[in-house]
C-alpha cells in the first residue's frame, strides 16, 4: 500500500522536476 503512494509521489516529483528543469 505505502509503496503505491510513494511511487505516485515520486512520479509527481519527477514530472515537476522535468517541467522546472527547462525553466532553469
DSSP file (Angstrom, degrees, kcal/mol; ACC not computed):
  #  RESIDUE AA STRUCTURE BP1 BP2  ACC     N-H-->O    O-->H-N    N-H-->O    O-->H-N    TCO  KAPPA ALPHA  PHI   PSI    X-CA   Y-CA   Z-CA
    1    1 A X     >        0   0    0      0, 0.0     4,-1.6     0, 0.0     3,-0.3   0.000 360.0 360.0 360.0 -54.8    0.0    0.0    0.0
    2    2 A X  H  >  +     0   0    0      1,-0.2     4,-2.9     2,-0.2     5,-0.3   0.898 360.0  60.6 -60.8 -38.8    2.7    2.6    1.0
    3    3 A X  H  > S+     0   0    0      1,-0.2     4,-2.8     2,-0.2    -1,-0.2   0.915 102.9  51.3 -55.8 -42.7    4.8    1.5   -2.0
    4    4 A X  H  > S+     0   0    0     -3,-0.3     4,-2.3     1,-0.2    -1,-0.2   0.932 111.0  47.1 -62.5 -44.6    2.0    2.6   -4.3
    5    5 A X  H  X S+     0   0    0     -4,-1.6     4,-2.7     1,-0.2    -2,-0.2   0.928 112.7  49.4 -62.8 -44.6    1.7    6.0   -2.6
    6    6 A X  H  X S+     0   0    0     -4,-2.9     4,-3.1     1,-0.2     5,-0.2   0.925 109.5  52.0 -61.3 -44.0    5.5    6.5   -2.7
    7    7 A X  H  X S+     0   0    0     -4,-2.8     4,-2.5    -5,-0.3    -1,-0.2   0.924 111.4  46.8 -59.3 -44.1    5.6    5.6   -6.4
    8    8 A X  H  X S+     0   0    0     -4,-2.3     4,-2.3     2,-0.2    -1,-0.2   0.915 113.4  49.0 -63.9 -42.3    2.8    8.1   -7.2
    9    9 A X  H  X S+     0   0    0     -4,-2.7     4,-2.4     1,-0.2    -2,-0.2   0.928 111.7  48.3 -64.0 -44.6    4.6   10.8   -5.2
   10   10 A X  H  X S+     0   0    0     -4,-3.1     4,-3.0     1,-0.2     5,-0.2   0.912 110.3  52.0 -62.6 -42.2    7.9   10.1   -6.8
   11   11 A X  H  X S+     0   0    0     -4,-2.5     4,-2.3    -5,-0.2    -1,-0.2   0.921 109.8  49.2 -61.4 -42.5    6.3   10.2  -10.3
   12   12 A X  H  X S+     0   0    0     -4,-2.3     4,-2.3     2,-0.2    -1,-0.2   0.919 112.3  48.1 -63.3 -42.6    4.7   13.6   -9.5
   13   13 A X  H  X S+     0   0    0     -4,-2.4     4,-2.9     2,-0.2     5,-0.2   0.937 110.4  51.2 -63.8 -46.2    8.1   15.0   -8.3
   14   14 A X  H  X S+     0   0    0     -4,-3.0     4,-2.6     1,-0.2    -1,-0.2   0.917 110.2  49.7 -58.0 -42.2    9.9   13.7  -11.3
   15   15 A X  H  X S+     0   0    0     -4,-2.3     4,-2.1    -5,-0.2    -1,-0.2   0.921 111.4  48.8 -64.6 -41.9    7.4   15.4  -13.6
   16   16 A X  H  X S+     0   0    0     -4,-2.3     4,-2.4     2,-0.2     5,-0.2   0.918 110.8  50.6 -63.4 -42.7    7.7   18.6  -11.7
   17   17 A X  H  X S+     0   0    0     -4,-2.9     4,-2.5     1,-0.2    -2,-0.2   0.930 110.1  49.4 -61.9 -45.5   11.5   18.5  -11.9
   18   18 A X  H  X S+     0   0    0     -4,-2.6     4,-1.0     1,-0.2    -1,-0.2   0.882 112.5  48.4 -62.2 -36.5   11.3   17.9  -15.6
   19   19 A X  H  X S+     0   0    0     -4,-2.1     4,-0.5     1,-0.2    -1,-0.2   0.869 117.4  40.7 -72.1 -35.6    9.0   20.8  -16.0
   20   20 A X  H  X S+     0   0    0     -4,-2.4     4,-1.6    -5,-0.2    -2,-0.2   0.728 100.0  76.3 -84.1 -21.6   11.2   23.1  -13.9
   21   21 A X  H >< S+     0   0    0     -4,-2.5     3,-0.7    -5,-0.2    -2,-0.2   0.948  96.5  44.6 -55.3 -54.1   14.4   21.8  -15.4
   22   22 A X  H 3< S+     0   0    0     -4,-1.0    -1,-0.2     1,-0.3    -2,-0.2   0.821 107.0  62.0 -62.0 -29.2   14.0   23.8  -18.7
   23   23 A X  H 3<        0   0    0     -4,-0.5    -1,-0.3     1,-0.3    -2,-0.2   0.887 360.0 360.0 -64.4 -35.8   13.0   26.9  -16.8
   24   24 A X    <<        0   0    0     -4,-1.6    -1,-0.3    -3,-0.7    -2,-0.2   0.495 360.0 360.0 -76.6 360.0   16.4   26.9  -15.1
